[in-house]
């Protein structure tokens, strides 16, 4: 089968790595890809947010199955254009992608189906939003309504911090994503990620993970796109996962179908768990990044079969075969991230690292230049390892981190601390 993956980050590198292990894959193209992906698959320069261009490329290259990695193409309706052209696609429609593209829409769905989530207010007027903060008190969570690359969420400890966040959002710091805001109660507990596949009628859980969003050790400092992750998430026990399925995910899917926008693809539910009860923090309509890296490391070749079954609406025939193991990934980021950072520094030592079913370095923001691998983004590498225990996976991942020669990069040294404590 000829397969096309859309995207250029660590998530897409791990998806490509898993797909390439499956014997059903005859040819894999990733658009646009990155320096690491280019070592295992063909890369193509295609505007992945232009549905017409993607359709034309797929037809020209006899593509039989398309996997959409990032959220932006989904929100732009690329999956719809591909389906209209008769192509098999893994990823939700533009209408269904509103579960991530609009936090207000997700809250509306939760209200309609009774899914437990944080109390909230939705605002298009800055002063009304500030008045709401003063009425509710702090800590409080301020969110840009639209897509903001994982950075449009501010946990305000004081009214002044909330005001600053609202000034930034309504002032255009997040572009159109901040034209509307959702302000939520601050939920206490432990956060974890629950991943399920959906085919419009059936739901299949495929794994749990926990990521570290803050830039600093001990989960301090500003939010980022993610500084590391591990799977499984011990806090998300089988009993809590079943509650999340029955109280949050299945009601959401039923409400989406009732509205004529059945959901097909991966659904990532960010959950806050307190006293054994899950509440929804947010939905994402794609695999998390870096959570995808640890999930793919554990799923391997079967990941393709599961995604293909979701696209063909036959999830009821599938089951997930889990190894009794753990995976952990450490993000190496450019100095200054998530603020200003420089591109172009050379990364050495990657060619000496193992690449097998238990040890992989997934490239995120990299490019090839004059035969060298250079940093081309904020989050640059995902150093990933499996182990019989989480401690073993952590030890293996950091052993690889220490072999990477990149003075201009940094990482957190405590990924997995919460579970290990």
C-alpha positions, 0 to 999 in steps of 0.5 A: 500500500502507498501511504502519505503522512502529512506533517513535519514533527516528532509525532510524524517521525514516530508515525512514519517509524511505526508504519514502516515496520508494517509489511502492508506498507509498500511506499511511504511519503511524508510531506513535508517531513524533516531531516530524520524522517528523510532517513526512513521515507521519501519527503515531499514539499507540499503545502499540507494546509492546501486541500487541493494541493494534497489531493493532487499530490496523492493522485499523482503518486498513487496514494491509497491511504493518508494519515493527517498528523497535525491539527491545522490541516484538519481544521482547514478541511484537508481530510474532507477534500481527500474524502471527496476525492475518494481517498481513504483518510485517517483524521476527522472532518473539519466540522468534527475537528472543532473539538480542538479548533474551538474550546467554546465548541467543546464546552458546548458539546460537554454541556449537551452530553453531560460530560464532566469538565471545568466550570467556564465562561466564554468571552469576546469582550475583554472587559467582560472577561476581566470582570468574570475573573474578579468575580471567580477569583484565582487561580484561574485558567485563561485559554485562547479559543482557537488553535495556538500550537499548545501555548494558548493556555495560561494558568493565572495565579493572580488577577494581574496575571489573568489581566496580562493574559487577556491583554495579550490574547485580545491584543493579538498575541495569538492571532485569530486564536485569541479573538475569543477566550474561554476562562475556566476554573482551576481544576486540581488533581493529576493530569493524564492523556487518554487516547482512543480511536473512533470510526464514527460508531465505535471507540477503541482505547489505544493507550494512556500517557502523561506529558510534561508541559512546563519548561522547567524541572518540577513542572515549573515555568511557562507552558510549552508544546511538551518537554517529555512524556511517558506511557502508560500513565499510572494514574489512569487506572483501568477503572478510571479509564472505563469511567472516562469512556462511559462518562466523557468520550462515548457521550461526546461521540454520541452527541457529535453523531447526533449533530451530523458530524460523526468523529473518525480518527484519533481522539486525545482526551486530556483528563484531570483526575482527582479522587478517582474521578476524571474530568475533561481538560481538553480534546485534541483531534490528533495524536499528542506531541510528544505523547505520540512518540511513546505510544508508537514506540509501544504499539509498533507495526500494529499502529498502522492496522489500527489506524487503517481500521478506523478509516475503514470503519471496522474498529469493532473487529480490532483489538490492541496487543500491548506489551507489558512495558513502558516508554519514555521520551525526552525533548531536546529543545533549542536554548531560549525555548519557549521564548526566542531561540536561534536556528541553524546550530549543528547537532552531532553524535546522532549517528552513534545512537541505537535505532531499534524497537527499544531506542529511537531518536525522533526528529522534530525541528531539524533540517539537513544542511551540508551533510549535517543535521541542524536545529530548525525549530524550538523542540528539536529532538525526541530521545525515546526508549522502552524498558520493562519498568519506567525507571529502566526506560528513563535510564535508557533515554537519558543515556542517549541524551548524554551522547548527543553533542549539541551545546545550544540545546537543553532538556529537563532531567526529570521526565517521569518524576511524578510516576517514579515518586 
